[in-house]
Amino acid sequence: MLTTHYDVSPLWKYVHGVLSPLKWLWWRIVETMFRVQFGLKGDLLPESRIEIDVFGGGQILNYNFRDMLKSSAVNAIKGSISSFDEHGVTLEDGTRLDADIVVYGTGFGKSYEYLDRLLQNRLNIDRDGLFLYRNILPTGLPNIAFVGGEVSTFNNILTQVCYMTATALDV
């Protein structure tokens, strides 16, 4: 149900092409299901389609946030902070909000800086990440594996890097 992989045979390209309307319908149903389950509307709706962004993360662990929105225990506001003062913040649109705590949801960028520089060079890191055998093993590099680090879905928690001893590989 995902986009066609770049190295499929002509037959599978054809199958994906024929089934494109079904795939499109499937993902619109999934988006609708999430909108209803989580009460998403207005500026809380994602800007990109789910099948495009499905591997970008987005952990859905439980319904606590949705329930807190419904009970007015919290209020979700999408905006940019223009200024802070001792009692809260002012948004760029002029809205004034009293706040005890401000949580920054700024996203993240993938980094391999935790690895030794020589190892980084041997990994041949591309702009979009690593190409790994079965999404785990870098080719040509023994004793290292990436479990969940280069592939993500909306239902797993990332990332582990495993260093294996040579004896473990020999078994």
Secondary structure, 3 states (H helix, E strand, C coil): CCCCCCCCCHHHHHHHHHCHHHHHHHHHHHHHHHHHHHCCCHHHCCCCCHHHHHHHCCCCCCCHHHHHHHCCCCCCCCCCEEEEECCEEEECCCCEEECCCCCCCCCCCCCCCCCCHHHHHHHCCECCECCCECCCECCCCCCEEEECCCCCCCCCCCCEEEECCHHHHHC
